Amino acid sequence: MANAPPAPMELAFAEAEAAALRGEVPVGAVVVDGRTGEVLARAGNGVEAASDPTAHAEMLAIRAAAAARGTVRLAECDIYVTLEPCAMCAQAIAFARLRRLYFGAADPKGGGVEHGARIFAQPTCHHRPEVIGGIQESRAAALLRDFFAARR
């Protein structure tokens, strides 16, 4: 299928690469309807451009998907992210009731899923999505490593 749309993680990488070109930390996110595969939203980090510390790729994509659906619950949807979400984004994923989280590189310093706060493992977390990490992990890690190396 030459005209098949790119896989959601490829779209997330495209968003991350575009974010890097804008001087943003290269993280991309895509929200997909898990039943149909329809892409509901996609975003790259926008923290610097918006002067908004909450404008992480995940937050922007979740906001856009919720607006597109006209609901705060995205129960049948999945999110693809190039980097393990931070605690803020993990909590937003739980609040949105996203069905699955797919992510690329682990984030031992700032992650909130498998590292740090481990939001989904907390007894106060009301929704725990299925988590699949390590997707194209070396590619995701290299994107971040190269971005920060160029800044030093």
Phi, psi and omega in degrees: 000092182294331183262009180296141178293154179297152176298151183305323180292326176296321176295321178297319177295322177298320177294320179296317179295321177294322178299316180300319179296335177272000181086011178268154173302128188285085174231135178233152180219147179222132175252129185234141171292117184293341180274319186255340185084002180294132176282119180269326181198154176212145182201155170247166179308142179226022185301309184292313183297322183267354188049047185226110181295348178264002184276048174288156181307317181297315181298316180296318180292319179296315178301315182293320180294318178297319178295319180296323180274341182070031181209155177271351181255123180243048190301326181262019184248157179238151176239136178245127183224142182284342181226145175310126181298147174287176181299320180299313182290323177298318179294321177297322177299317178294313180299324180283351179062033178300141185289314183221148172242123173248130177221161181274264185280143172287155179232085182300332181275317188240001182292153180234010182251297179260350180230173175057234187293338181046059186310314185290343179270354182283141179296340179274355179282120185277343179217133179238109178286160170292137183241127176234108182252171176082017180283118184050043185304316183294322177296315180295316180295320180295321179300314179291315181300315180294321179299311183287328177296323179291339181271346184272000000 
